[in-house]
């Protein structure tokens, strides 16, 4: 989980317990909100930037004020990262409401000054836009802190009655996954909807307050600005993902059902999903908790990225340490820290690899500006995480771990199931957010149930939609998930083709990634990689590679699909000319890489440990 702003810290996972939201939604008063720079501004920054040599005293005053504000924001972000790191790795208490300069940073006059600076173009508008969105998110998070803390407390203490006993809300998914009786699963799910309604009401109240703070904008509009998402283009991408994976998901669902629940497909309900999505025990055994970090270190060594100065891995197993992954950058690219406590299993290996991809992307930013290193759209870093996480479904990588063919086949199959589910669930969540929650009319719940039923292949009723806000995130993380998966598959395809083999064995592939990472968030991600419509093609091809072909599991088979012709969105963003990106002077709209300045006065309290020596991975004879 990469940290960008206080709001964007925790997510919801369909079919798993809801993660505690440390803080939530964002935004500041519309009168002080920054205007969104359009594509033309991004493509030619020089059009609105005042000449740095101007003698206009007002412009100079604004320039000095913006520089001071940026320095304060960086100090605030650093202090927040340090507190979060201590809490995550040692179990220390974390007071997210601690001021740390927040009050001065978010003072109305400071935000008004930034809006004026953007309007007058006294600095790079792209950087100022990132800074304004960051301040907006912190302002909204602070405004909603009472509601957020109440939701966290409710979630932690919530129970519901089932068969005369009180059941903890947090145990619902585990109980559904382990319950063999379909009738009991359905009854358990139905009983839980009472508790779900309480959480949904609390989330709705918080969102209503966010809408008041943002008016006339909505939380959805702000989230699209923060994540640099074109709502209609992303709709086409989501629809495209559902279209090109529909047959593969149908076959997958039929095979999973035949192997476990053994119910008529038409009778499957939302209560059956956790049972269907369980990772087989033999697959979990292939990823022991001691092997997980060793395998990651071996991959970094093969890429020539092991032991990087300024990148620290905290992989200890302290009892008070949070097992979830966390990446913080309190000192910029020269101080990137990754925390993870392996517990074992397929998902754990993916989580560590995903976080490594994010940390590496942050470590190699050389643009030399806080706004482009720490703020802005994180889609490229997340795509890098998706690229690394996909290794667990790569047959060559599994062979390198010493796994035998039957074990490799089972692992790849489990990976393919989770990949399809995650993509289709994210697509549905985005469409429900856009077409149902935003419209909020009489038929919204019925449409939401229909979208989830279509995407996941099991019946969702209007009664199930009492928990719609639990399954549809308010910060549009579903959009980032889709972009990351599509762009990650495109990167994999391009890197494999460029090096003529598996990318994860090539230092040349690592050098290509490093070059891609250097710009941070200073250039739109689709301009650096590929428009999402083209990335959808790579995603579709990877789906075909992972889909079992031939007579398997009751004769299910899949024929080769025709290339999609109508689902690729035509995005308006076009790649920037390379000469502008790499060589143009700053005042003319380009950027020049500069070394990151060494901190002069801040002594970090946390001292990085030496990197462990790479060890040979023990070869597995197979998985029982």
Secondary structure, DSSP 4 states (H G I P E B T S, - for coil): -B--SSSSS----TTSPPPP-SS------GGGPPPPP-HHHHH-GGGTPPPTT---HHHHHHHHHHHHHHHHHHHHHHHHHHHHHHHHHH-----TT--TTHHHHT-HHHHHHHHHHHHHT-S-HHHHHHHHHHHHHHHHHHHTHHHHHHHHHHHHH-EEEETTEEEEGGGHHHHHHH---HHHHHHHHHHHHHHHHHHHHHHHHHHHHHHHHHTTS-HHHHHHHHTT--HHHHHHHHHHHHHHTHHHHHHHHHHHHHHTT---GGG-BGGGHHHHTPPPHHHHHTS-HHHHHHHHHHHHHHHT-TT-TTEEEE----TTS--S-EEE-TTGGGSEEEE-----SHHHHHHHHHHHHHHHHHHT--S--HHHHTSS--HHHHHHHHHHHGGGG-HHHHHHTT--HHHHHHHHHHHHHHHHHHHHHHHHHHHHIIIIITT--TTHHHHHHHHHHHHHSSB--TGGGGGHHHHS-TT-HHHHHHHHHHHHHHHHHHHHHHHTS-GGG-HHHHHHHHHHHTTTTSS-HHHHS--HHHHHHHHHHHHHHHS--SSBTTTB--PPPPPPSS-----S--PPPHHHHHHS-GGGT-----PPPPPSS---S--PPPPPPP-PPPPP----
